[in-house]
Amino acid sequence: MALVTGAAGGIGAAIAADLHERGWHVVGADLRPAPPLGRHVVADIADEAAVATLVAGIAADEGRLDALICNAGIMIRKPVTALGLAEWNRVLATNLTSTFLLARAATPLLRAAKGAIVTIASTRARMSEADTEAYAASKGGLVALTHALSVSLGPEIRVNCISPGWIDTNGAALRPIDHAQHPAGRVGTPADIASMAAFLIGPESGFITGAEFVIDGGMTRKMIYEPD
Ligand SMILES: NC(=O)c1ccc[n+]([C@@H]2O[C@H](COP(=O)([O-])OP(=O)(O)OC[C@H]3O[C@@H](n4cnc5c(N)ncnc54)[C@H](O)[C@@H]3O)[C@@H](O)[C@H]2O)c1
């Protein structure tokens, strides 16, 4: 039984569909409604009371929780001089604080099931474009929160992080150079992330915890200095 946040679209929907296909019972949570694969809950995962209700509902309805995939996230792109405190707080609450709230609420169920948590950070935890301060800070925090949780919640609960690079979630028209600039030769797909999430909550990854997996087609390994 797996809880996937941000399951109404993009990477979260792909993770939910992939887990469903692999035989997992999936509860999706999102601000938006979605066709349920197992059960879908409309909830704001940045809200403490909503998270408590979500997890209490799983305890009551499913009676167990084996995997928590903290995927929901937002980005606000704005020059730092124009970024309002409320906007900063919203990005941090959605991308970082939500994982604290979810992990805290779900720990008893995950402990009982000897389960696993997967957080979805970003290569932007380590590198940036301009005007993305709140997002980068939230994802850097999420990488650190992941290893902290892995130490605190082990040995019963394993906690790992996936940091995606460029993942095409909406079928945007991509240029040949968009693909070619990646050492792997292509932009990523939601399925690239879903398969790693499935591995990290499955029995084959039993000796892996506190780790960050960068899935970016090699972009963060590539020197980008202009040649002479
Ligand atoms: N797409 C990429 O290239 C990429 C790269 C690196 C990291 N990521 C990360 O992957 C995750 C998924 O990204 P995506 O591209 O699929 O995004 P997306 O915008 O397509 O989907 C995110 C989903 O999260 C939901 N959501 C947002 N705020 C929420 C809240 N407070 N409560 C509940 N649900 C909420 C949205 O409604 C949406 O369905 C995010 O954490 C994102 O930062 C994405």
PDBQT file of the ligand as one rigid body, heavy atoms in Angstrom, charges set to zero:
ROOT
HETATM    1  N1  LIG A 301       9.424  17.920 -14.215  1.00  0.00    +0.000 N 
HETATM    2  C1  LIG A 301      10.701  18.107 -13.951  1.00  0.00    +0.000 C 
HETATM    3  O1  LIG A 301      11.525  18.351 -14.846  1.00  0.00    +0.000 OA
HETATM    4  C2  LIG A 301      11.203  17.998 -12.524  1.00  0.00    +0.000 A 
HETATM    5  C3  LIG A 301      12.586  18.057 -12.315  1.00  0.00    +0.000 A 
HETATM    6  C4  LIG A 301      13.078  17.953 -11.024  1.00  0.00    +0.000 A 
HETATM    7  C5  LIG A 301      12.200  17.783  -9.966  1.00  0.00    +0.000 A 
HETATM    8  N2  LIG A 301      10.869  17.731 -10.202  1.00  0.00    +0.000 N 
HETATM    9  C6  LIG A 301      10.005  17.541  -9.034  1.00  0.00    +0.000 C 
HETATM   10  O2  LIG A 301       9.151  16.450  -9.251  1.00  0.00    +0.000 OA
HETATM   11  C7  LIG A 301       7.919  16.650  -8.563  1.00  0.00    +0.000 C 
HETATM   12  C8  LIG A 301       6.779  16.521  -9.557  1.00  0.00    +0.000 C 
HETATM   13  O3  LIG A 301       6.966  17.488 -10.576  1.00  0.00    +0.000 OA
HETATM   14  P1  LIG A 301       6.074  17.550 -11.896  1.00  0.00    +0.000 P 
HETATM   15  O4  LIG A 301       6.929  18.110 -12.960  1.00  0.00    +0.000 OA
HETATM   16  O5  LIG A 301       5.374  16.267 -12.106  1.00  0.00    +0.000 OA
HETATM   17  O6  LIG A 301       5.046  18.691 -11.441  1.00  0.00    +0.000 OA
HETATM   18  P2  LIG A 301       3.522  18.910 -11.868  1.00  0.00    +0.000 P 
HETATM   19  O7  LIG A 301       3.259  20.359 -11.639  1.00  0.00    +0.000 OA
HETATM   20  O8  LIG A 301       3.259  18.333 -13.219  1.00  0.00    +0.000 OA
HETATM   21  O9  LIG A 301       2.742  18.042 -10.789  1.00  0.00    +0.000 OA
HETATM   22  C9  LIG A 301       2.803  18.374  -9.432  1.00  0.00    +0.000 C 
HETATM   23  C10 LIG A 301       1.503  17.926  -8.777  1.00  0.00    +0.000 C 
HETATM   24  O10 LIG A 301       1.582  18.297  -7.387  1.00  0.00    +0.000 OA
HETATM   25  C11 LIG A 301       0.318  18.855  -7.021  1.00  0.00    +0.000 C 
HETATM   26  N3  LIG A 301       0.499  19.770  -5.891  1.00  0.00    +0.000 N 
HETATM   27  C12 LIG A 301       1.122  20.974  -5.879  1.00  0.00    +0.000 A 
HETATM   28  N4  LIG A 301       1.043  21.523  -4.668  1.00  0.00    +0.000 NA
HETATM   29  C13 LIG A 301       0.359  20.649  -3.879  1.00  0.00    +0.000 A 
HETATM   30  C14 LIG A 301      -0.069  20.657  -2.520  1.00  0.00    +0.000 A 
HETATM   31  N5  LIG A 301       0.204  21.705  -1.703  1.00  0.00    +0.000 N 
HETATM   32  N6  LIG A 301      -0.778  19.597  -2.057  1.00  0.00    +0.000 NA
HETATM   33  C15 LIG A 301      -1.057  18.551  -2.867  1.00  0.00    +0.000 A 
HETATM   34  N7  LIG A 301      -0.693  18.493  -4.165  1.00  0.00    +0.000 NA
HETATM   35  C16 LIG A 301       0.007  19.527  -4.658  1.00  0.00    +0.000 A 
HETATM   36  C17 LIG A 301      -0.174  19.581  -8.264  1.00  0.00    +0.000 C 
HETATM   37  O11 LIG A 301      -1.570  19.791  -8.229  1.00  0.00    +0.000 OA
HETATM   38  C18 LIG A 301       0.276  18.615  -9.370  1.00  0.00    +0.000 C 
HETATM   39  O12 LIG A 301      -0.722  17.650  -9.670  1.00  0.00    +0.000 OA
HETATM   40  C19 LIG A 301       8.013  18.037  -7.915  1.00  0.00    +0.000 C 
HETATM   41  O13 LIG A 301       8.419  17.919  -6.581  1.00  0.00    +0.000 OA
HETATM   42  C20 LIG A 301       9.082  18.715  -8.744  1.00  0.00    +0.000 C 
HETATM   43  O14 LIG A 301       9.742  19.736  -8.026  1.00  0.00    +0.000 OA
HETATM   44  C21 LIG A 301      10.344  17.838 -11.445  1.00  0.00    +0.000 A 
ENDROOT
TORSDOF 0
